[in-house]
Amino acid sequence: MDGMNRRDAFKVAGAGLVGGGAALGAAAPDSAATPVGGAQGPGTHLFHLTAAKPSEYDGGSLRGANEQTFPVLAGQDASVYFVTLEVGGIREPHWHPNAWELNFVVSGHAHWTVLGTHPDGSYHNDEFDAGPGDLVFAPTGFFHYFANTSPTDPLTVLIVFNSSTPEPNDDLGIVGSFNSVPRAVIAATFGIPVSALDGIPTEVRPVVITRAR
């Protein structure tokens, strides 16, 4: 790079991200046309992530570049998502059987839980808060979720996976997992009567973004 080494370039890029969830979603300069979301033609190496059509949920939205939406990623074991959680928004607890997950908090504040097994045979439940500029890593197969903790502002998170598979094809969520098991088995596991589960919906569905009630 002329006049700038790679380390300087990364510093500039990082400063731009931390300086605004706004920066990632900013409008194009007046001298340029507003970018159309998604990949810009077959074989392209450019993807307008924050302008891409979102998957909308009750508690927020999800925009993704994966092997379907950004074909150049096919076979590269990589995908990127821009997640927005509105006030009260919660990413359904889930895990990825075939991918780790690296989360960069662009703006807002989140509460995170990451649960996984460890060499000593124990479960470690790691709970913490994260804010702008923070990285959160969920290893492959670790159970995790995050929620927007701000009472006034949305949370935006940039998520990178080492898998090109589209969401939710590599997610196993708590709703689908719970409801795939007979109620009698769930009740026996928790040591409660089956009737205690009567109010829980039985739908088996993909991972979504929901909202605190």
N, C-alpha and C positions, 0 to 999 in steps of 0.2 A: 504494500500500500504506500503511495507517495506521501511523504511527510507524516505518516502515522503508522506505528507498529501495531501488531494484533492486540497487544495488551491495552494500548490506548483506545483502540476501536471498541473493545469490550467495555471499557470504563464508560465511554460515551454512550453506548447502547444501554447499559445498565442504568445510567443516570436518567436516560429518557424514559425508561419503563417506570422507575420509582417516582419520577416527577409527574407521572400522571397515568392513572388509568385513563385519564383524558387523552394522553399522548397516543395511546394505542388506538383509541376510537376517534381521533381527531379528524375533522373534515379535511379534504384535500385543499391545497392552496388555490387561490382564485385563478391562477394561471393554468390550472390543470382540471380536467373533468373529474367529477366525483367517481371514485373507483366502483366498479361493479363487483359485488361479492363473489368469492370463490375463485377457482382457477381460471386463468385467462387463456383458454384454448388448449388443445391437445399438446402434450409434451412440454407445457410451460413449467417454469421453475418459480413462478410468482403466484401467490395466493393472498387475496385480500381477506384476512381472517375476520376482523371485526365488522366488515361489511357483508359477510356471508349471511345467508338466510338462517335464522336461529331455529332451534327446536324450543318451543315455548312450553313452560310448565307453570303450575300455580305459583311456585316460589321463586321463579327465575327463568333463565334461558341458557342454552348451550350452543356454541358455534364450533364446528370442527373441521379440521383438515386431516383427512385419512385417505386410504387407498381408493375409496369410492369418489370422494369429493375433490381430491387432489391426486390424480393418477400417478404422478411422478413418484409418489411415496410407496407404490406397490413394490413389495419385496425388500423394502428398506428398513423394516422394523422400526417405524417411527410414525407418530401422529401427534397432533397438537389441538388443544381445545381451549376456547375462551369462555369461561363460565361466569355468569352473573347471578348472584343470589340477592333478591330483594330483601327488604326488612322482614325478618322472621324466616327467611329462606333457609332450607336445610337440604344438603345433598344426602340422599338416602344412604344409610349404612350399607356397605358392599365390600367386595374384594374382587381382584382380577386374577384368575387362575394362571394367566400366561404373560403378565406384564407388571413391571414396576411402574410407579407413578411419581413424578416430580412436579410439585406445585409451587408456583411463584405468585405471591400475593401482590397484585398490582395496586389495588386500592381497597380501603375498608379494613375491617377487623373480623377475625374468625376464631371459633373454638374448634379444636381438632381432637379426635381420639384415634389412636392407632393401636391395634391389638395383634400380637403375633406370638408364635412359639419361639423358643430360644434353646441354645445347646444344653442348658441345664434341665430341660424338660418342662420348664414353667411357662405360664402365660404372663406377658408383660403388657399392661394396659397403660399406654402413654397418653396423658391428657395435657393440653397446653393451648395457649392463645398465640396467634400469629397476626402480624400486621404488615403494612407496605414494605416491600423489599425483602421479606422473609421467604426462605425456601422450606418446604415440607416434603419429606420423602416417605412414601409408603412402599416397602419392598413387595415383591411378587407374592401374592397369596395372603398378604396381611389385611385383616378386617379394618375398615376405617370409614370415617365420615367427617364432614365439617359443616359448620353452621355460621350464618351471619350473626354477629353479636351486637351490631350497632342498632340502636332504636330509631335512627334517622337516615342512615346512608346505606346504599347498596355495597355489596362485596364483589370485587372482580378478581378472578384467579386465572392465570395462564397455566395449563396442565400439559405436560409432555409424557408420552408413553413410549416404551420400547416395543411397540406393536403397531402395525398399520391398520389393524382391524377396526372397523367403525364401532362407536358406542351404539347400543349397549351389548354388542356381540361378544365382548370379553368381560362383561360384568356379571356377578351373581349378587343380587340384592337381598336384603333381609326379608322383604315382603315375599318374594318368590321362594326363597329358601324355607322360610317358616311355613308357608302354605303348601309346600311340596311334601310335608311330613304329616301323617295322620294325626288328628287331634288327640287321640288316645296316647300316642307316643310323646307328643309335646307335653301333655298333662303329666305323664309318668316321669318325664325328664325333670320337670319343675316341681314335682311333688304336690300337684294341685288337682282338684277335680276337673273333669272335662268341661263341666258346665261353666267354669271360670273363663273359658275361651269363647263362650257363645257370642260375645259382642265383637269379636275380631273378624273382619272380612276374610273371605277365603280365596280371593283372586290371586292368581299367579301371573305376575306382570314384570316387565323390565324395570331396571333402576330409573328413578325419576328424581326431579328436584321437587321438594314439597315445602310446606310452610307450617310453622308452629301454630297451633290452634289455641 
